Structure formats: structure tokens, C-alpha cells
Amino acid sequence: MVDNKTKATATLAASAVFAVSTLPEISPLRFILTGAVGNFTLGLLNHGFLAATIGGMADWFGVTALFRKPLGIGFHTEILKRNRARIMDAIVEFVGTDLLSTKNIMETIRDENTAQLLIDYFEQNNGRAKTKALTREILTELFSGLDTKTISQDVAPILENEIKNLDAQKFFDAVIKVVTNDKHSRRILIAILDTGHKIMQSQHMQEEILKKITELREAYEGDSAGRALVLSSMDLTDEKILNILNETVDKKISDAEKILNTKGMVDAETARAAEEMIQMFGGFVKNAAGSLNTKKFLDDIKNLFLQKFDSAGFIKTWLDVNVKGETDPKVLEKLRRQQAANPNVKRIVEVERKPVIWKEAADFLVDAKIDEFKRNEKFQKKFDALIKDFVENLLEEYREQIPQMIRERLNKFSDDELTTFVEGHVANDLQMIRINGSVCGAIVGMFLYVVSQVIENFIR
């Protein structure tokens, strides 16, 4: 697309060429435009193009004189540089006291519903997710600066004192009550059966059981050849006896787990079997608890716990892992031991950090507050008024600094930089002055020629 400067220059050049080519003495048109009408037309064109050339040249000089010295003429040119201080004062005055005045800005802001703008941001610009991310980032930064060592040292004595003053008997009775509750008894029994089955099937336990079977068999046979013959005829080797024992135990555990895992409506036999197992387990726990010297046992447990328990270290690690999101030192130590045991294996171990305990709570709170804000029109009105009052107070507070900031920004420009900056933004529009000057000059030139011809004919 051709810019205005090229158009203006082309217009000026065309005016000059046509002004010369329409001179009556040398114009080739004098052979075409003959007679009184021809001479009048040729003179009219010549005066129009000549005036257009003069007007275009004058306006080119004027536009150029704003920024630099046209044709090297320094008299009243480079207007922008010579009047820099006055121009800057006018700009600062206009922008600071009019364009960016508190009144004008607030007139625009008060027409906006800032609460609705915030709701639109939440729902249409992924603002909800961005707000959650920002909240997590702020909390992470806040918690990362926690002095967990000092906090743990301050809290540890309180925790230890609470443990010392704990009513262990009530706590013990509560635990027994929970353990023997039908719902929890089922889970505990299932866990015990599953763990017992795994232990039973472990290689070490199988080897130990096989040894016991061998010892029992040898003790049973003794010096009796008859017993040995009976066992031999039945092909009951130690390994087969172990297999029979494993199959029997597997079936018993499997049947028990099926009964305990049954939910909903069950037949009477299954319900009775489950109830008997739960009652048996409950009776065992209560009998075991009753056979203990509970007070002495619990006191011994408390004292042993307080001796072995590093309360400050526990609190610090818990805060570091669950609040600050750091890696558990025990996990790092385990990895170090693994790498020390395999020094030739070069690898980078990625440690998966536990999610901090406050993340889901923070996200839930943000969602809840956003939803509450969307529903509560009264709150929206308060928010809108609060934001507008805040902006107005801020503008009033920094009202005197806005012009100073504008002046400081303009002062950073050198004369040449300021000229280039202003010219780059307005020069294209200023070129229209040159085009208009050529057009207006042509019209005025032709008008004056017509007037002069009328007067000359009148005088004659």
C-alpha cells in the first residue's frame, strides 16, 4: 500500500511537470488548443498546475520544518527541537491534567461493572484454574519460608506434655471398643488372615515348617519300624505333608475371607459363620486385654514411647513433607543406600513428592468462594464499589506523580530520538497537508486566472 508521503511527492512532481509542459510558449498543446478558447484553456491549466506546485512546495517546506532543516535553511525550522521544552510542557499538562485526570478515568471506570468483569474472567478465560494456580503458588511461597525447626522445637514440649497427661486407660478402652466393633473386626480379621497367609507362604517360613515336620516325623517314628512302614506305604514324605498342610491352610483362609467379605443379603449359615468368627476374635482381644496389668502396661508403653520418640524431629519432618512439600528424608536415605550398594549403576532417580495436605483444601475454598461470589449480588455490589473507590483513591494519591512520570519518560528521549518518535507517529498524516496544498493551490490558481481574464476583458 502506497503511503501518503509517496502520494504527496508524486503529486508535487506531477504538478511541476505539468506546469512546465503547459507554458504557452513551449507547450506542445498550443498546436491543439488554438484560438481564444484554446489560449484561455492552456493559460488556465498552466496557472492551476503552477499554483499547485507552489502550494505543494510551500507545504513540503512547512511539514519538513517541523522536524528538520529543509534545504539546509535554519531560520525558524526544526520547530520540534527548538520548542521541545514548551511542547513537552503542553503534553504533560494535557495528559496529566486532562487525558489521565482522576475525573476522566473514573467516568470511564464507573460505567463498567467490575464484578461482572471478574465473573466473566472466571468463567470465560480459564480464570478459575488460574486463580487456583495463583493461590497454590502464593501458599507454596509462604509455606516454603516456614522455619519448621523452630516451630517443631516450640511445639514438641506441648506434644510431649499431652502424651504424658494422656488418659491411657480411656484411650486403651476406646481402641479395644473400636477393634471389637463388627465393622472394624471384619477388616482387621481380613488383614490378619491376608498377612498370615503371606507369612505362611514365605520361603523362610516354609523352610522352618518343613524342619518341624521332619522333627515331628522322626520323633513319631522313633525306633518303631512299624510306624515308619505305615508312613512309607502311604507315601507321606515330609514335602507331601507340607503340601497337604499348605492346601488345608489356604482353603481355611480362603473360606474365612469369603465369609468376611460377603456384603448385603447372605444366607443364614454364612451370617452365622461370620458372626462366630467376629465374636471369637472379640472375645480373644478382650481376654488378652483383661489378662494384662493394664495400668502398668500402658505406663510402660508411654514411657518407652517418650524415650524413643523424637517429637521435634517428627514434627519437623511432618511439616516439611506435608506442608512445604519437601521429600521425606527417609526416602532420600533409602535411595542413597541403594546407590551406595550399586556404585557402578549410573542413574538419576526421580523422587515422587507427596502432595501437600493443604492443596485440595485450597482448591475447594477457591471454588466455593467463586461460586458464592457469583450467587451473591449484594457481595458483587460491595466488590464493585470497593474496587472503584480503591482506584479513585489510588489515582488521587498518585495524581501529582503522573505528570512527573510522563516528563521523566519524555526526558529520556534525545532531540533526534524525540523527533524520530513523533515523526514516526504523525508524519504519514502530515503528508496529507502537502496533497491538500497542491489541490487547493491548483483551484486558487485557476480561480485567480479566471478573475484576471475577466478584469482584463472588462478593461478593454
VENSULZI-V954058 format. One record per residue. RES is the residue in one letter. OMEGA is omega in whole degrees, 0 to 359 (* if undefined). Layout:
BEGIN
res=RES omega=OMEGA
res=RES omega=OMEGA
END
This chain:
BEGIN
res=M omega=182
res=V omega=180
res=D omega=184
res=N omega=180
res=K omega=179
res=T omega=179
res=K omega=182
res=A omega=180
res=T omega=178
res=A omega=179
res=T omega=179
res=L omega=181
res=A omega=180
res=A omega=179
res=S omega=181
res=A omega=180
res=V omega=181
res=F omega=177
res=A omega=179
res=V omega=185
res=S omega=178
res=T omega=175
res=L omega=185
res=P omega=185
res=E omega=187
res=I omega=185
res=S omega=175
res=P omega=180
res=L omega=182
res=R omega=177
res=F omega=180
res=I omega=181
res=L omega=183
res=T omega=179
res=G omega=183
res=A omega=180
res=V omega=180
res=G omega=179
res=N omega=179
res=F omega=181
res=T omega=180
res=L omega=177
res=G omega=179
res=L omega=180
res=L omega=182
res=N omega=179
res=H omega=178
res=G omega=181
res=F omega=179
res=L omega=178
res=A omega=178
res=A omega=179
res=T omega=180
res=I omega=179
res=G omega=180
res=G omega=179
res=M omega=181
res=A omega=180
res=D omega=174
res=W omega=180
res=F omega=182
res=G omega=180
res=V omega=181
res=T omega=182
res=A omega=177
res=L omega=188
res=F omega=183
res=R omega=181
res=K omega=178
res=P omega=181
res=L omega=179
res=G omega=181
res=I omega=184
res=G omega=183
res=F omega=179
res=H omega=173
res=T omega=187
res=E omega=186
res=I omega=182
res=L omega=180
res=K omega=185
res=R omega=182
res=N omega=184
res=R omega=185
res=A omega=181
res=R omega=179
res=I omega=180
res=M omega=177
res=D omega=181
res=A omega=180
res=I omega=181
res=V omega=180
res=E omega=182
res=F omega=183
res=V omega=186
res=G omega=186
res=T omega=181
res=D omega=185
res=L omega=181
res=L omega=178
res=S omega=180
res=T omega=182
res=K omega=182
res=N omega=180
res=I omega=182
res=M omega=176
res=E omega=178
res=T omega=183
res=I omega=183
res=R omega=176
res=D omega=182
res=E omega=173
res=N omega=185
res=T omega=178
res=A omega=179
res=Q omega=176
res=L omega=179
res=L omega=178
res=I omega=178
res=D omega=178
res=Y omega=180
res=F omega=190
res=E omega=188
res=Q omega=184
res=N omega=181
res=N omega=184
res=G omega=180
res=R omega=180
res=A omega=180
res=K omega=179
res=T omega=177
res=K omega=181
res=A omega=179
res=L omega=179
res=T omega=179
res=R omega=180
res=E omega=180
res=I omega=180
res=L omega=178
res=T omega=179
res=E omega=180
res=L omega=183
res=F omega=181
res=S omega=179
res=G omega=180
res=L omega=174
res=D omega=185
res=T omega=180
res=K omega=179
res=T omega=180
res=I omega=182
res=S omega=179
res=Q omega=179
res=D omega=185
res=V omega=185
res=A omega=179
res=P omega=179
res=I omega=180
res=L omega=180
res=E omega=179
res=N omega=178
res=E omega=179
res=I omega=179
res=K omega=183
res=N omega=181
res=L omega=175
res=D omega=188
res=A omega=182
res=Q omega=178
res=K omega=180
res=F omega=180
res=F omega=179
res=D omega=179
res=A omega=179
res=V omega=179
res=I omega=180
res=K omega=179
res=V omega=183
res=V omega=184
res=T omega=175
res=N omega=186
res=D omega=183
res=K omega=182
res=H omega=178
res=S omega=178
res=R omega=182
res=R omega=181
res=I omega=179
res=L omega=179
res=I omega=179
res=A omega=179
res=I omega=179
res=L omega=181
res=D omega=179
res=T omega=179
res=G omega=179
res=H omega=179
res=K omega=179
res=I omega=180
res=M omega=184
res=Q omega=180
res=S omega=183
res=Q omega=182
res=H omega=181
res=M omega=178
res=Q omega=178
res=E omega=180
res=E omega=179
res=I omega=179
res=L omega=177
res=K omega=180
res=K omega=178
res=I omega=179
res=T omega=180
res=E omega=180
res=L omega=179
res=R omega=181
res=E omega=178
res=A omega=180
res=Y omega=181
res=E omega=182
res=G omega=178
res=D omega=184
res=S omega=178
res=A omega=181
res=G omega=180
res=R omega=179
res=A omega=180
res=L omega=180
res=V omega=180
res=L omega=181
res=S omega=181
res=S omega=179
res=M omega=180
res=D omega=180
res=L omega=175
res=T omega=179
res=D omega=182
res=E omega=179
res=K omega=177
res=I omega=178
res=L omega=179
res=N omega=178
res=I omega=179
res=L omega=180
res=N omega=181
res=E omega=180
res=T omega=180
res=V omega=180
res=D omega=181
res=K omega=180
res=K omega=180
res=I omega=180
res=S omega=179
res=D omega=181
res=A omega=180
res=E omega=179
res=K omega=179
res=I omega=183
res=L omega=181
res=N omega=181
res=T omega=182
res=K omega=178
res=G omega=182
res=M omega=179
res=V omega=179
res=D omega=186
res=A omega=183
res=E omega=179
res=T omega=180
res=A omega=181
res=R omega=179
res=A omega=179
res=A omega=180
res=E omega=180
res=E omega=179
res=M omega=181
res=I omega=179
res=Q omega=178
res=M omega=179
res=F omega=179
res=G omega=178
res=G omega=179
res=F omega=181
res=V omega=182
res=K omega=178
res=N omega=179
res=A omega=179
res=A omega=181
res=G omega=181
res=S omega=181
res=L omega=166
res=N omega=193
res=T omega=183
res=K omega=181
res=K omega=180
res=F omega=182
res=L omega=177
res=D omega=179
res=D omega=179
res=I omega=180
res=K omega=182
res=N omega=179
res=L omega=180
res=F omega=181
res=L omega=178
res=Q omega=185
res=K omega=188
res=F omega=175
res=D omega=186
res=S omega=181
res=A omega=179
res=G omega=179
res=F omega=182
res=I omega=180
res=K omega=180
res=T omega=180
res=W omega=179
res=L omega=181
res=D omega=185
res=V omega=189
res=N omega=181
res=V omega=181
res=K omega=178
res=G omega=179
res=E omega=181
res=T omega=179
res=D omega=180
res=P omega=180
res=K omega=178
res=V omega=179
res=L omega=179
res=E omega=178
res=K omega=179
res=L omega=178
res=R omega=179
res=R omega=179
res=Q omega=180
res=Q omega=177
res=A omega=179
res=A omega=179
res=N omega=185
res=P omega=182
res=N omega=180
res=V omega=180
res=K omega=182
res=R omega=176
res=I omega=183
res=V omega=176
res=E omega=180
res=V omega=179
res=E omega=181
res=R omega=176
res=K omega=176
res=P omega=180
res=V omega=188
res=I omega=186
res=W omega=186
res=K omega=181
res=E omega=179
res=A omega=179
res=A omega=179
res=D omega=179
res=F omega=181
res=L omega=178
res=V omega=178
res=D omega=182
res=A omega=181
res=K omega=178
res=I omega=179
res=D omega=178
res=E omega=179
res=F omega=180
res=K omega=183
res=R omega=190
res=N omega=181
res=E omega=179
res=K omega=179
res=F omega=179
res=Q omega=179
res=K omega=177
res=K omega=179
res=F omega=181
res=D omega=180
res=A omega=181
res=L omega=180
res=I omega=182
res=K omega=176
res=D omega=179
res=F omega=180
res=V omega=181
res=E omega=178
res=N omega=179
res=L omega=179
res=L omega=179
res=E omega=182
res=E omega=183
res=Y omega=182
res=R omega=182
res=E omega=184
res=Q omega=181
res=I omega=177
res=P omega=180
res=Q omega=178
res=M omega=179
res=I omega=180
res=R omega=180
res=E omega=179
res=R omega=180
res=L omega=181
res=N omega=179
res=K omega=178
res=F omega=169
res=S omega=180
res=D omega=181
res=D omega=179
res=E omega=179
res=L omega=179
res=T omega=180
res=T omega=181
res=F omega=182
res=V omega=181
res=E omega=180
res=G omega=183
res=H omega=185
res=V omega=186
res=A omega=182
res=N omega=178
res=D omega=181
res=L omega=180
res=Q omega=178
res=M omega=177
res=I omega=180
res=R omega=180
res=I omega=179
res=N omega=179
res=G omega=179
res=S omega=181
res=V omega=180
res=C omega=179
res=G omega=179
res=A omega=181
res=I omega=181
res=V omega=180
res=G omega=179
res=M omega=179
res=F omega=180
res=L omega=179
res=Y omega=179
res=V omega=180
res=V omega=182
res=S omega=179
res=Q omega=179
res=V omega=181
res=I omega=182
res=E omega=179
res=N omega=179
res=F omega=182
res=I omega=179
res=R omega=*
END
